């Protein structure tokens, strides 16, 4: 069984794919996993080094609408990406193709629909991205994280599955309590913990506001933990100058779930993956959408949760001076509000999302086995024989174009 997955650009596109891969390996004995990504995306740093995954690199990027030299370069890059996608499909011979978003998923999914290979899209956000919107009417199924999206997207079949999460996150839902998490992470069990995470793009403005108000937080006994990503080096330098044991800055960690379970309150962006983890683990949060998100999808994600009482929505434009620090301290002092946020998160969680997505993939695998699909690799010799093409010349043609 060959499964090709395409998606990248942000962790929100990559981590759901890795969660699905993990579940596929656990449930299927004989499986071959291929992953299509770009050299510049986060997937190149994360997926490329995962054992048992064949990583295929192509070029893909967004194209500006106005005609410039950059637009021409980007268009040419995407054309090469389309050609490479066809080459990958010819060699990998997938039985199903799954796209998790980003420009890199366009080529593999488009060729999959044209060649009759079962194709699925997973959309992480409340508002679908451009690639998923364009391909939704063509693919076999669109799987969505937010229930309303299934009714609004134009698709042959749309299913609300939730967002796949790694077992390292979902396993902590019932197995780890706050006290045990703090003990494991060597945090003071008697002082409140505030966790800050900015996602793939980071959140320098959030970091700076909290650091500027760190003395006020420290006076109230707050332990501030920042998962800073790209901003870690700068923040670590600043915190060393402050010489405070109440601030801990981490770059990248595989223990995100433990930090979430240990927190009394989280301050975060509104990417689909972050919100899915937050609701699954029931963490009260101040959610500050990244204003640079395409189609303002992060604010739509956060608004959906806020309307249902599952988060405290605060826009970046509202975070003036010490507003964020005041909101943090206000919420920490309101145990009733924190309990309400925690409970509402729990009701909106879809902890079995990975299993639901897997069922859809298996369903299309079985359906694909019952219908005739075009395989470039298996059928090339037969096509040449039907057309009366000299096989020696055909072989030279394939070698010339890398097929």
C-alpha positions in Angstrom: 0.0 0.0 0.0 1.5 3.3 -1.1 0.3 6.5 0.4 1.5 9.9 -0.8 1.1 12.9 1.5 1.7 16.5 0.4 1.6 19.6 2.6 3.9 22.2 4.1 4.9 25.8 4.7 3.8 25.8 8.4 3.6 23.4 11.3 -0.2 23.5 11.0 0.1 21.7 7.6 2.9 19.3 8.7 2.0 18.1 12.2 -1.5 16.7 11.2 0.2 14.8 8.4 2.7 13.3 10.8 -0.1 12.3 13.1 -1.8 10.5 10.3 1.4 8.8 9.3 1.9 7.6 12.9 -1.6 6.1 12.9 -1.2 4.5 9.5 2.0 2.8 10.6 0.3 1.5 13.8 -2.7 0.1 12.0 -1.3 -1.1 8.7 1.4 -3.8 8.5 2.6 -3.2 4.9 2.7 0.4 4.0 4.9 2.7 2.1 4.8 6.4 2.9 5.9 9.2 0.6 5.9 12.9 1.5 6.0 15.8 -0.9 7.4 19.1 0.4 9.6 22.0 -0.4 13.2 22.7 0.6 12.4 26.0 2.4 9.3 24.8 4.3 9.3 23.5 7.9 8.6 20.1 6.4 12.1 19.9 5.1 13.5 20.2 8.6 11.0 17.9 10.3 9.8 15.2 7.8 13.0 14.8 5.8 14.7 13.2 8.8 11.9 10.9 9.9 12.8 7.3 9.4 10.5 5.3 7.1 9.3 8.3 5.1 10.4 8.9 1.5 10.8 12.7 1.2 10.3 14.1 -2.3 11.3 17.8 -2.8 9.6 20.0 -5.3 9.3 23.8 -5.9 6.1 25.6 -5.0 5.1 29.1 -3.9 2.3 31.6 -4.1 2.1 33.9 -7.1 1.4 37.6 -6.9 -1.5 38.9 -8.9 0.4 41.8 -10.5 2.8 41.0 -13.3 6.5 41.5 -12.2 9.7 39.7 -12.8 9.2 37.9 -9.4 5.7 36.8 -10.6 7.3 35.2 -13.7 9.9 33.4 -11.6 7.3 32.1 -9.2 5.1 30.9 -12.1 8.1 29.1 -13.7 8.9 27.6 -10.3 5.3 26.2 -9.9 5.4 24.8 -13.4 8.6 22.9 -12.5 6.8 21.8 -9.4 3.9 20.4 -11.4 6.3 18.5 -13.7 8.2 17.1 -10.7 4.9 16.1 -9.0 4.0 14.0 -12.1 7.4 12.4 -12.0 7.0 11.5 -8.3 3.6 9.9 -8.9 5.0 7.9 -11.8 7.7 6.4 -9.6 6.0 6.2 -6.3 2.7 4.8 -7.8 0.4 5.9 -4.9 -2.9 4.2 -4.1 -4.2 7.3 -2.4 -3.0 10.9 -2.2 -3.7 13.1 0.9 -3.1 16.9 0.9 -2.8 18.8 4.2 -2.6 22.3 2.7 0.0 24.7 1.4 1.0 25.5 -2.2 3.1 22.3 -2.3 0.0 20.1 -2.2 -1.5 21.6 -5.4 0.6 19.6 -7.9 0.2 16.1 -6.4 -3.5 16.5 -5.8 -4.2 17.9 -9.2 -2.4 15.0 -10.9 -4.1 12.6 -8.6 -7.6 13.8 -9.7 -6.6 13.7 -13.4 -5.1 10.2 -13.2 -8.0 8.7 -11.3 -6.1 8.2 -8.0 -8.2 8.6 -4.9 -7.5 12.0 -3.4 -8.3 13.6 -0.1 -7.8 17.0 1.4 -7.6 17.9 5.1 -8.4 21.5 5.9 -7.2 22.6 9.4 -8.8 26.1 9.5 -12.3 27.5 9.7 -11.7 29.3 6.4 -10.2 27.1 3.7 -6.9 28.1 2.1 -6.6 29.0 -1.6 -5.3 25.6 -2.8 -7.9 23.6 -0.9 -10.7 25.9 -2.1 -9.6 25.4 -5.8 -9.2 21.7 -5.5 -12.2 20.9 -3.2 -14.7 20.3 -6.1 -12.2 17.9 -7.9 -11.0 15.7 -5.1 -12.9 12.7 -3.7 -13.3 14.0 -0.1 -12.6 17.1 2.0 -12.0 16.5 5.7 -12.5 19.5 7.9 -11.6 20.5 11.5 -14.5 22.9 12.0 -18.1 21.5 11.4 -19.4 24.6 9.7 -16.7 24.4 7.0 -18.2 21.1 5.8 -21.4 22.9 4.9 -19.8 25.8 3.2 -17.0 24.3 1.1 -17.8 23.2 -2.5 -16.9 19.5 -2.5 -18.1 16.2 -3.8 -18.0 14.9 -0.2 -17.1 16.9 3.0 -16.7 15.3 6.4 -16.1 16.8 9.8 -13.3 14.7 11.3 -11.5 17.2 13.5 -7.7 17.7 13.3 -5.3 14.8 13.6 -3.0 15.0 16.6 0.1 13.0 17.5 -0.4 10.3 20.2 2.1 12.2 22.4 -0.6 14.8 22.7 -3.8 12.8 22.8 -2.4 10.2 25.3 -2.0 13.0 27.9 -5.7 13.9 27.8 -6.6 11.4 30.5 -3.2 10.1 31.7 -1.5 13.2 33.0 -2.8 15.7 35.6 -1.4 19.2 36.3 0.4 18.2 39.5 2.3 15.3 37.8 3.1 17.5 34.7 4.7 20.2 37.0 6.6 17.6 38.9 7.9 16.1 35.6 8.9 19.6 34.3 10.4 20.7 37.6 8.0 23.6 38.1 6.9 24.9 41.5 3.5 23.3 42.1 2.3 26.1 44.3 2.8 29.0 41.8 0.7 29.7 38.7 2.2 28.8 35.3 1.6 30.8 32.1 2.6 29.1 28.9 3.3 31.2 25.7 3.5 29.7 22.3 3.5 31.5 19.0 3.4 28.7 16.5 5.6 28.5 13.3 5.7 32.2 12.7 6.5 33.1 16.3 5.1 36.0 18.3 7.8 38.5 19.0 5.3 41.3 19.9 3.6 39.0 22.5 7.0 37.9 23.9 8.1 41.6 24.2 4.9 42.6 26.0 5.1 39.8 28.5 8.8 40.4 29.2 8.3 44.1 29.7 5.7 43.2 32.3 7.7 40.3 33.8 8.4 42.1 37.1 4.7 42.5 37.7 4.1 38.9 36.8 7.0 37.9 39.1 5.5 39.9 42.0 2.3 37.8 41.6 4.3 34.6 41.7 3.8 33.7 38.0 6.1 31.2 36.3 6.4 32.3 32.7 7.3 29.6 30.1 7.8 30.7 26.5 8.1 28.2 23.6 9.7 30.8 21.4 10.8 28.9 18.3 12.8 31.2 16.0 12.8 34.0 18.7 14.4 31.8 21.3 18.0 33.0 21.0 17.1 36.7 21.4 14.7 36.0 24.3 17.3 33.8 26.1 19.8 36.6 25.9 17.2 39.1 27.3 16.2 36.8 30.2 19.8 36.2 31.2 20.2 39.9 31.6 17.2 40.0 33.9 18.6 37.1 35.9 15.1 35.8 36.7 14.3 32.2 37.6 10.6 32.9 37.0 11.1 33.0 33.2 11.9 29.9 31.1 12.5 30.2 27.4 12.6 27.1 25.1 13.3 26.9 21.4 11.8 23.6 20.3 10.5 20.8 22.5 8.9 17.4 22.0 7.1 17.9 25.3 4.5 20.5 24.3 1.7 18.4 25.7 3.3 18.2 29.1 3.8 22.0 29.2 0.2 22.5 28.3 -1.0 20.2 31.0 1.2 22.0 33.5 -0.2 25.5 32.6 -3.0 27.4 34.4 -3.3 29.6 31.4 -1.9 29.7 27.8 -1.2 32.7 25.6 -1.1 31.5 22.0 -1.8 32.2 18.3 -4.9 30.7 16.6 -3.5 28.2 14.1 -5.7 25.1 13.6 -3.2 22.7 15.2 -2.5 24.9 18.3 -6.3 25.2 18.9 -6.9 21.5 18.5 -4.1 20.7 21.0 -5.6 23.3 23.4 -9.1 22.0 23.3 -8.0 18.3 23.5 -6.0 19.0 26.6 -8.5 21.5 28.0 -6.2 24.5 28.5 -7.7 27.9 29.3 -6.2 30.4 26.8 -5.9 34.0 25.7 -5.8 33.6 21.9 -4.2 36.4 19.9 -4.6 35.7 16.2 -1.7 36.3 13.9 -2.9 39.3 11.7 -0.7 38.2 8.7 -2.6 34.9 8.2 -4.1 34.4 4.7 -7.8 35.4 4.5 -7.5 36.3 8.2 -8.2 32.7 9.0 -6.6 32.8 12.4 -9.1 35.3 13.6 -11.9 33.2 12.2 -10.6 30.2 14.1 -10.3 32.2 17.3 -13.8 33.8 16.9 -15.4 30.4 16.5 -14.0 29.2 19.8 -14.6 32.5 21.5 -18.3 32.5 20.5 -18.6 29.1 22.2 -16.9 30.3 25.4 -13.8 28.2 24.9 -11.1 30.9 24.8 -10.5 34.6 25.6 -10.0 36.4 22.3 -7.6 39.3 22.2 -6.6 40.9 19.0 -3.0 42.0 18.5 -4.2 45.6 17.8 -5.7 45.6 21.3 -2.5 44.6 23.0 -1.3 48.1 23.8 1.2 48.9 26.6 0.5 46.6 29.5 -3.0 45.3 28.3 -1.8 41.8 27.8 -0.2 41.5 31.3 -3.3 42.9 32.9 -5.5 40.3 31.0 -3.2 37.5 32.1 -3.4 38.5 35.8 -7.1 39.2 35.6 -7.8 35.7 34.3 -5.4 34.0 36.8 -7.3 35.7 39.6 -10.7 34.4 38.3 -10.9 30.7 39.0 -14.5 30.5 37.9 -13.7 31.9 34.4 -10.7 29.5 34.1 -12.8 26.5 35.0 -15.5 27.6 32.5 -12.9 27.9 29.7 -11.4 24.6 30.6 -14.8 22.8 30.5 -15.8 24.4 27.2 -12.6 23.3 25.6 -13.3 19.8 26.6 -16.7 19.8 25.0 -15.4 21.1 21.7 -12.4 18.6 21.5 -12.3 15.8 18.9 -9.8 13.5 20.6 -10.3 10.7 18.0 -9.8 12.9 15.0 -6.7 10.9 13.8 -8.8 7.7 13.8 -11.6 9.4 11.9 -9.2 10.7 9.2 -7.6 7.2 9.0 -11.0 5.6 8.4 -11.6 8.0 5.5 -8.2 7.1 4.0 -8.9 3.4 4.3 -12.3 3.9 2.8 -10.9 5.5 -0.3 -8.1 2.9 -0.5 -10.8 0.2 -0.7 -12.8 2.2 -3.2 -9.7 2.8 -5.2 -9.0 -0.9 -5.4 -12.5 -1.4 -6.9 -12.1 1.1 -9.7 -9.6 1.3 -12.5 -6.9 3.9 -11.8 -4.3 5.0 -14.1 -0.8 4.0 -13.1 2.0 5.8 -15.0 4.6 3.3 -13.8 2.7 0.0 -14.1 1.1 0.7 -17.5 3.8 2.5 -19.4 5.0 -0.5 -21.3 1.5 -1.6 -22.1 0.7 1.9 -23.4 3.8 1.9 -25.6 2.9 -1.6 -27.0 -0.7 -0.5 -27.8 0.6 2.6 -29.6 3.3 0.7 -31.4 6.0 2.9 -29.9 9.6 1.6 -30.1 10.4 0.8 -26.5 14.1 1.7 -26.9 13.1 5.2 -28.0 10.5 5.4 -25.3 13.0 4.5 -22.6 15.4 7.2 -23.9 12.5 9.7 -23.7 11.8 8.8 -20.1 15.4 9.1 -19.1 15.7 12.5 -20.7 12.8 13.9 -18.8 13.6 12.1 -15.6 10.5 9.8 -15.8 
